[in-house]
Amino acid sequence: MSENLLSLNAHWREKGLIGENAVHFGGPDELLLYSGGPNTHLAQFSILCGPSRKRVLVKQPSRNKVPAGKKHSPLNGEVFLVQDKSAFVAQVEEWKHGCWYHATSIFASSISELLTKLQPHTPVENFENLPDATLPQRPFWAGALAYDMVQWTQPVQLQHLPDEDELLTILWLVERVVIQEKKSGILQYHTLLGDTWGMKIAQNMETTESLPALEKCSPSAETSSMTDEQHEQAIEAICESIRNGQMYQVNVGRWWSGEIKEHPRHVFQRLNEQNPAPFSAYLEVPDLGFALVCSSPESLLKSDGESVFTSPIKGTRPRGSSIEQENALRLEMVNDEKERAEHRMLVDLMRNDISAVAKVGSVKVNRFDVEAYSQVQHLVSHLSGILKEGANGLDALQAVFPGGSITGCPRTVVCAAIDELEQRPRSFWTGSIGWIDVVSGASSWNILIRTLIARKQRDKWNAEVAAGGGITIGSHPKTEVEEAKWKAAALRKACGWIEGDDQALPTGELSTHQLEVEAVPLAPLKGSVRFDDEKTEAKGCVLLIDNLDSFTLNIAHAIAGLGYEVVVYKAREGAWVHHWNLNRCKELISRLEPSHIILGPGPGVPTDSPLTMELANAALSQQITVPLLGICLGHQALGLAAGMELTRSPNGPVHGAPRSCIHGKTGLFSTLQSPSSFTRYNSLCITSTDESLFTETAHEVDTKIVMAIQHPELQIHGVQFHPESVGSQEGLELLKNFLMCEADA
């Protein structure tokens, strides 16, 4: 039934209600948020935006305003953080007299600030006839955010910036819209009272014409941003960086570009016929000669104004040519440790991102499914959280952008590594397209994968497509290269750059297969979480040292759920990063007066975090007598401070996979069964020496790698694993045991 909307869209374009002939209603720009394929729980509506009379453009600032970072290698542990972000300028334009005119400028230092400042530019009255409650009830903003807006969501300084004035964001004020419900096929238009466009649309809500059949795509040459060999070398570089403990997983992309011999909307039609997806979109800006064609299966974020929802995808297999083969492929994916570890890592990452704006104890994994699309099957989890007081859907978008599935983990360092590896800006690929009500915060955003970026030069359209994959220590370079080429194949074929495959992949109807959920460790009490501002006073708090990890807030929420106030201190940001000493540490402890200290995980080695090392040394020398727990990097810091050695894990890195740990049921493990299963995220580990001050209290069952240490006399503990992960089902009990430790006299 949704194809009817595409036919009507073409009909309205001919009637001068959409596009370049609709200029007496508003601008000629076009935006369609299209749910292709059958109705699903993911996407139930398609949204066609009518001619807009107001839009916002964000373009790349000059190098004087936002300079490029000097040459450095995040893959080798060199990460340059930006403390104070320069503001970008958003140009608000209004459609008058057949042209877009500059109306005003908005200065903002974040996506959420920009959206907040759009509130005065947005009518507050509701549409004359209200849409479904899950959709915008009043005029809203819709459009696209380039991945390169990462400059204002992550504290990294990129080396390869977009060209000055390159488009980074375009949003339209949508005061008139046509919405189609997928299940029933019913179409409804929604406008403000007395809107003339709505009156015209009401007279043209039916058409007997189908979309004209497309001719065979005209062939055209393509070029690639890297050869297969260069692609393999990039993957090998990532794997070596993972072995060195710098990161857990990195999503690296490869580009193909060339001329397209037809209008981008025809590419969109062809894609929808051959590869329908629930989060597809078509966007065109005629005066900028710019278009986006998207066939995405992935949602970044949805919000109803009170809660937030995200559905990360990680794990892929093709469809089967028979039911038996399809079931076998699905079972293979579900039981593949690499796929499950990558997916678990992404779930833990998105839990962390949602926790930035969610109430303590509200972040949950609601579903874990295999979702089968036209040609592929994916592992998909569905997470949610209730927005905390003072946070809204605008803040949520700021917290999760860009998506974890297309960056990696830990988020900040991998965004810097992506810049190093790809050596170019990503533009809108892996950005987002969607809509947001800036008053209520209700919104829906996709991830712009399987996307074509088209630019018109004179009378020719040139386009780019990109594809990639999440690289982990278990990745095989040749396999990853072929997977990236396969992911880009549908778009490259639709552009005429490569021939169609006579032996096409098997296809099938969309279906969903529910799996057992790994539940988020939750406690019934509601403490609080806040970040230290160098003035905070919080006697009796739990001080959590953040080492630039993507799981820090999961730890914070777990502790807060046990009824504690958690103060998070960013150890690798701020003026004191490289200036910690014993006196400065004592001043921090004196100001906060914590009951417990947790040295958190993070990328790199312990010496990358001077504060973590100083606290470890201070605890061992009894200069600080507060009970202390080191997690992962923090555990390694304690080991180094006590004379243990830090080496590569002898059996290789493990990230996102639970491992069985044997222990003596003492200390932090006193109430746990042995062996216990905990999720590892580490490439490095500590080993004992004759001079070591610690007792080893837990080891991995198969490898005997040290998984936990405890000082024989002081309340100092370390665990190599992550107790807060969804794969660590007894992790909350272990944290509870630590919080029962009392300070040494």
N, C-alpha and C positions, 0 to 999 in steps of 0.2 A: 504493500500500500504506500510505502514511503516514496516510491518512484513517482507517485502522483505529484508530490511536492516539487520534484525536479521539472516535471512537465509544466506545472503551473508557473514555476520560476521563469522558464523560457517564455511562456505565454505573457507573463507580466512584463518581461523585458521588451517584448514586441509591442505591448500596449503602452509603453512609456511609464510604467509604474515601478520599475526597478532599473538601475543601470544608467547608461549615458543619456537615455531619452526621458529620464524622470527628473530632470534638473529643476523643473518648476515646483517640485515637492521638496527637494533637498539635493545633497551631493550625489554624484554618480557612483560612489564607492559601493562595493557589494560585500556582504558577509552572510554566509550560510553555515550554521552549526548543524551538521547532518548526522543522524543516527542510521547508518547503513545496516543492511541485513535484518534478521528477525528481531522482534521485541525481546529485551532481556532486562534483568534487574539492574544492569549497569546503566543503560541508556534507553529511556522510554519516550523521548520527545526529540523532534527536530525543530530548529528555530531559524526562521528567515527574517533578517532585520530589514526593515523598510528604509527608504532614503533618510539619511541623517542630516541634521542642520548644525551639528557641532561635533568636532573631533579633537583629539589630542595626539600630538606627535612628540616623541622623544628621540633625539638624534645624538650620536656620539659627540661629546664635548671635544674641544680642541686639546692638543697635547699640553698646552699651558695650564689648562684646568685639570685634566686627568692625564698625567704623564705615564708612559709605559715603564714597567719595571726594568731595572738593569738585568743583564744576563745572569741567570742563576739556574740551578737544577733541582727542582723539587723531588725528582726521582732519587736524588742522592742526599735528600734531607735538607736542602736549602729552601726554606720557605720564608718569604718576606711578607710580613703582615702590615696592613694599613690601619693605623689607629683612628684617623679622622677622615671620613669619606668626603670628597668634594661633591657638592650638589650638582645634579643634572638639571637641565631646563626642559620643561614640558611646554610646548607651544599649543595654546588653545585657539582653535580656528573655528570660524562660523561661516556657514554657506549663505552668501548674499550676492545678488545680481549675477548669478551664474558662475561664481568663483568662490574658492576658499580664501577668507580674509583672516589675518591675524587679529585676535581679540585681546588676548592677555598672555602672560607667561606665569608659570608656576615653578618655583624652585623647590626641589625635594632631594633628600639624601637616602631615600628608600622607596620601594614600591608602595609600602603601606602608607607612607607620608603623602605620596602623590595621590593615591586613591582617596585618602581623607580630605585632601585639599580640593578634590573634585565635588565634594558634597554641596558647596554653595552654587555649583554650576548645574545641579541636578534638580528637576522638578520633584516635589514631594507628593503631589496628588497621585492617587491610584489610577490605573487604567479604567476605562469606562466599564468594560466587562472583564472581570478578573480571571486570569489563567488558573491552572492547577496550583495548589498551595505550594508545591515544590519548585515552582517557577517564579520569576520576578513579578511582583504585583504592581510595580510602578516603573517609570522610566529607569533604565539601567545603562551601564557601560559594557561594551563588548568589543573584543579585538584580540590582538596578539602581543605577546611579550617575547622578545628575542632572548635566547640563552645568555647573551652578553650582558643582560641586566644583572648577571652574577656579580658584576662590579659593585653593585649596591646591596647584595644579599650575603656575600662572603667577604671576610677581611683580607683578601689577597690582592696583590698588585700584579696584574697580568703583563706579560712581556709582548703579547701579540694582540694589540687593541684593534677594534674596528677602525676603518678610515673615518676621519672627521666628517661629521654630518651623515654618517651611515644610519639608517633607520633602526631604532632599537625597540620602539613600542608604538603601536597605533591603537587607539581606542575611540569608539564612536558612542555618542549619546543616543540610545535607542528609545525613541518615543512611540514607535509604531512597529509592530511585529506580527508575523504569522507563525503559528505553532501547530505542528501536527503531532497528535498522539499516535505512537507507532502501533499499539495493540489494536485500536479501533480504526485507525486511518483518518480519524476526524480532524478536520482543519478548522482553526479559529483565528480570527485576527483580533488584535488588542491595540487600542490607541487611546489617547486622551480624548475627552469629550469634544465633539465638534471637529475632529480632524478630517480634512478633505480627502487625504490619501485613503483613510479607512473607508470612507464612503465609496470611493472608486473601487477599492479592493472588494468590497461587499458585492459589487456588480460583476466581479470577474473571478469568483471562487471556484468555477468549474471550467474544465476544458476537456474536449474529447480527443485532443491531439496527444500522441505519444512523442517522446523525444526522438528526433530523427536518428536513424542508425548512423554510426560513425564509419567513415571510410577507413581503410587500412592505414595505420600510422606510417607517415613518410619517414624513411630512414635518415639518420643524421649521425655524424661522428661524435664520439665522446672522448674526454680526457679524464685521467684519474689523478688525485692528489698524491698518490704513492703507488709504487709497484707492489706486487705480491711480496717480493723479497723485502722491501722497506717495511711493509705492513708486518711481516713476521719479525723483523728486527725490533720494531716498536713493542711488540708483544713480549719478546724476550727481555727487553729492557724493563718492562713492567714486572715481569716475573722475578728478575734479579733485585729490583727495588723491594718487592714483597719479601724475598728471602732476607733482605737486610733490615726488615721490620719497619720500613718507611710507610707502608700502606697495606690495606687488606685486599682491595679490589679496585680496579680502574676501568672505566668504560672509555675506550678509544674509538674514534670515528675515522672513516675514510670517505672521501668525496669523489663524485663523478659529475662532470659538467659538459654541457653542449648546447646546441641550438635545438629548439623545438619548432616544428614546421606547422603548428596549429595553435589555436588560442588555448591558454591554460585551462579554461573551463571545459574544453573537450577532453583534456587529460583527466580532469576530475570525473567526468562522465564515464570514461573508459575504466578508471580505477574502481568506481563504484559498481560497475557491471562485473568486473573480474575479481575484485578483492574488497567486498564491502566490510566496513568496520564501524563499531558503535560510536567512535569519537572522531568522525571525519569532519572536514571543514573546507570551505572555499572562501578566499578573501581576495579582493582586488581593489587597488587604488590607482585609477587611471592617470591622475595628474602626476603621480610619482613613477608610473610605469612599473608597478610592483604587484605581484600576486603570490598567494600561497595555496598549494593544493595538498590536502592532508587526508590520509587514510589510516588514522591511528586507532589501535585497540585499547589504549591506556588512559585512564583517568589519573590526573595529578591530585585534585582536591575538589571536594564538594562541601558546601556548608548550607545549613538552613537558617543560619543566624544564631543558633544556640549550640549546635554541635558541628564537628568537622568529620569528614570521611575521606579516606584515601584507599586506593586499590592497587598497590604495587604489583607489577608483573616481573617475574624472573624465573626462567626455566622454560625450555622450548623443545617440542618435537613436532614432526610433520603429522598430518592426518594419515590414516591408513587406507589402503585400497580395499580392505574388507573389514568387517566388524572385528574379526579375530586379530588382524594386524593392528588395528587402531587400539584395541584394548591392550595388546602387548606393548605398543609404543607408550601408551599412557602409564602402564605399570612400570616400564623401564625408567621413565622420567621421575615418577614418584619415589622410586627406590634408588635413584642415582644420588650418591652422597654429595657429589660436586654441585648438582642442581639444587638439592635441598639446603646445602650449606650457603650457597649464594642467596637463596630465597630467604633463609632465616636471617642472614646478615642484613638484607634489605628491610625485612620486617622490623628488626631491632633498630635500624636507622630511622625508619619512618615513625616508629613509636617515639623515638627521641625528638624528632622534629615536631610532632603533634604535642608532645609534652611541654613545649615552649609556650603554648597558648591554652593548654587544657588544665582542668581541675585535677588535683592529686587524686589518684585512684580511679579516674574515669577512662583512661586509655585502654582499649580492649581490642583483641583480634576477634572479630565476629564470625568470619568465615574463612575457610581455606579450600580452594576449589581447583580443579582442572577445568579450564574454559577452552572449548574447542571452537575456533573460528574457521573461516572458509578453507584455509590451507594449513593451519598450524594449531597446535595445542599448547597452552601456557599454564604454568602454576601461578595462581592469583590469590592473594590474601586481601581481606577487607577489614580495615581498621577504622576505629572511631574514637572520638574523645569529646567530652563536654567542655565548651569554652569556659575558661575561668573568668572571674569578675575583672572587667577592664580590658578584656581581649575580644576581638571580633574576627570575622572572616577576612578582613583586610590584613590583620596581623598574621593570620594563618597562612595566607599566600606568601607573605614575606618569609615566614619560617620554613616553608617546605620548598621554595623555589631556589634553584632548579631541582627537578626530581632526583631522588636517590638512585633510581634504576638506570638513569642515563649519565650519572656522574661516578659514583662509587663510594668508598668508605676508607678512612674518615673523610668526610665531605670537604672540609676546607683544603686539606693538602692535595686531595685528588683533583679538585678544580684547578689548582696550580699546576699539577702534573699534566692534566689534559692540555692546558695551554702550551706546556713545553713539548708535548708529543705531537700534537696536531699542527702546531706552528701557524695557526690562523684562527680568527674568530669563528664561532659557530653560526653566527647570524640567528635565524629563527629555528634552525634544527635543534631539537631537544629543549626549545622554549615551551611556551604554552599558548593556547588559544581558548577563549571561553567568555563568560559573562560574569558580572558582579553588580549587585545592588549595593552601592556605596553607603546607603543609609542603614540598611539592616545587616549587611555583611553576607547575605545569602549569595552563593556563587557556585559556578561549576567550571573547572579548567581541565583541559586534557594535557597530554605530553605530546609535543610535536615530533613524533617519530613517523617514519614512512611518509615523509613530507618533501614536496618539491618547492623550491624557492625560485620564482621566475622574475626576471627583470627585462623590461622592454628597452631596446636601444634602436632608435629610429623605428623601422617597421618590423624588426625581428625580436623574437622572444628568446632569450638565453636563460638557461635554467641550471640549477644545481640540486643534487640529491646526495644524501649521506646515509651511511649505516655503520653500525659497529656492534660491539658486544662487551659484556663485562668480563674482564680478564682477571683470573685468579691464579693461584699457584698450580691449580689442576688443569689449566688451559693448555691445549696443544696448538701451537702457532698456525700450522697449516689448516687445521680444522676451523679455527677462529676466522682465518682469512676467507675460507669458503663460506662460512656462515654469514659473514658481513656481505659478501657478494650476493648470496642467496636472498638476504633480507632486502637488498636494494634492487633485486631483479625485476619485481613487478613495476616499480616506478621507471626503471631504465627501459623496460619494454614499452611502457605506456608513452615514453618520450621518443621511441623509435631509435634508441641508441644501440640496442641489442635485439637480436631476433628472438621470437617466441620459441619456447621449447616444445617440440612435438610430443615429447614424453613429459607432459606437465605433471606437477605434483597432484596427488589425490586431493579431492575436495569433499566437503561434507557440510551438513547443516550445523548451525550453531547449537552447542549443547553445553551443559554444566554438570560436573561430577563432584559432589562434595567429599572432602577429606576430613580427617580428624584434626581439630585445631590444637596447636601448641598454645596453651593459655598463658597470658601475661601474669607473672607473679604479682598478686595484689594482697594488700592488708586492709583491714576494715577502718583503721583510724585515719584521720585527716590532719596531717601536719601541714607545713608550708615550705615553699622553695623560693628563694630570691638570690640575686647576684650581688656580690659585694661591690660597693661603690667607693671604697677607701674611707668611708665615714660610718659604715654600718656598725651598730652595736647590737649584739645578739647573744647575751649570756646564756650558756647552756645549749647552744646550737650544735649541730654536726657540721663541721667545716669540710667541704668537699673541694679538693683541688682539681680543677679542670685542666687537662693537658692537651687541649685541642682535639678531643675525641668526639665521635659521633654517637656515643652511648652515655655520656655524662648525665643527661637529664633522666635517663632510665634509672640510673643509680639514685639520683636525687629523689625521684618520685617513689622508688621502693622504700627509701629511708623515711620520707615524709609520710608514706602510708602506714608506717609503724608508729606514727604520732609525734615525730620530731620536726623541729624547725631546721631546715637545711640552708646553709649559706654557701653558694658556689663562688669560688675565687678563680678567675681566669689567669692561670699561671704563665701562659705564653703570649699574653697581650698586655698592653699598658706600659707605662714608663719604667716600671721596675723589673722588666723581664730579665735583664742581664745583670742586675745589681743586688741580688739577694745575698745576705750574709746572716750570721747567727743573730746579731742584734735586731736586724730588720724582721727576722722571723719571730723573735720574741715580742716585738712591737705588734705584729699582726695577731699573735695569740693573745696578747694582753688586751687588745682592743675588742676582740670577738669573744674571748673567754669560752671557747667551745668545750663541750663535754667529751667529744670524740673527733678525730681527724681521719679523713679518708684521702689517701693519695691516689688519684684516679688514673685510668688508662689513657693511652694516647699513642700517636705514631712516633717512630724514631727510637732513640735510646734515652735512658734516664737523664743523661747529662744535657739533653736538649731542653730540659726543664730545671733550671737552677734552683727554683723554689722547692721543687719536689726533692731534689738531692739534699738541700740544706735542712729540710724538715726531717728527712730520714736520718741524717747525721745527728741532728739535735736530739731526736728521740733516743737514739742508741747511746748518746753521751749523757742522757738523763737531764739535758738542758730543758727539755719539754717532757712532761710526765703525763700528758693526756693520752688515753688509749688510742692507738693508731693502727689503721689497716691499709695496706697497699694492695691495689688491684691491678694486675697485669703490669703495666709500666711502673706503677707504684711499688708493686711486689719486687720487680727487678731493681728498683732504686734501693730498697732495703737490703737486698742481697749484695749489691755493689758496696754500699756503705759498711756492710759487715764483713767485707773481705771475700765474698763469693765471686765467681767468674761469670761473665755474661757471654754466651756463645750462641751461634745459630742452633736452632732445635735440631738434634741429630737425625730425626725422622722427617724433617722438613716442616714448613709452616702449616698450621691448621687454623682456619678462619671460618667460624660459623658452624662448626661441627661439634656436637656433644662427645665427650670422652669420659670413660669410666675411671673414677679415681678411688684408690684404696687408701684408707686412713685408720687411725687407731681409736676413733670415737672420743677424742679428747679435744679440749680447747674449743675452737669454733665448730668442730665437728661432733661435739659431745652428744647432741640429740639427733644425729643423722645416722642412717644406715650405711654400712660399708659393704661393697663399694657404692659410691654416689656418682651420678652423671652430671657433668657441668660443661658448658660451652666454652671452647677455646677460641681466642682471637690473638694468636701470637706466632711470631717467626723466631723469636729469640727466647732463651731460657737461662736460668741461673743454675750453676753447679757448685757443689760444696768444695771447699779447700780445708786444709788442716787448721787454718786460722778462722774459720767461719764461726760466728757467734750464734747462729740459729740452729734450732732443731727442725728437721724436715718432718712435717706432719701429714703430708699426703703426696702420693705419686700416681702417675697415670699407670693403669693396670698393665698395658702391653709394653710400654716403652721404659717405665720406671723414671720418666722425667719428673723432676720436682714440681709439684702442683701447689704446695702450701708450705709455709715456714712459720715458726713461732719462737719468740725469744724465751729462753728457759726461765727468766725471772721477771721480765718487764711485759707490760701489756702491748706488745708490738707483734702484729701478725701480717702475713702476706699471702695472697692467693694469685696464682697465675691465670686462672680462668675468670670468666665473667659471671658472677652470681645473679646479675640482673637480667640476663638473656632469657628469651622464651624457651630456650633449650636447657636451661638450668632450673629444673623443677623444684629443687631443694635450696635454691639460692637465697630465697627470702628467709628461710630458717637460719641459714648461716649468718646472714646480716643481723638477724635478731640476736643471735648469740654474741656477736661482736658488740652490739649496743648494750649488752648486759655487763660488759667489762667495766670495771671501775678504775679510776686514775690511781697510779702508784702514789704512795704516801711520800 
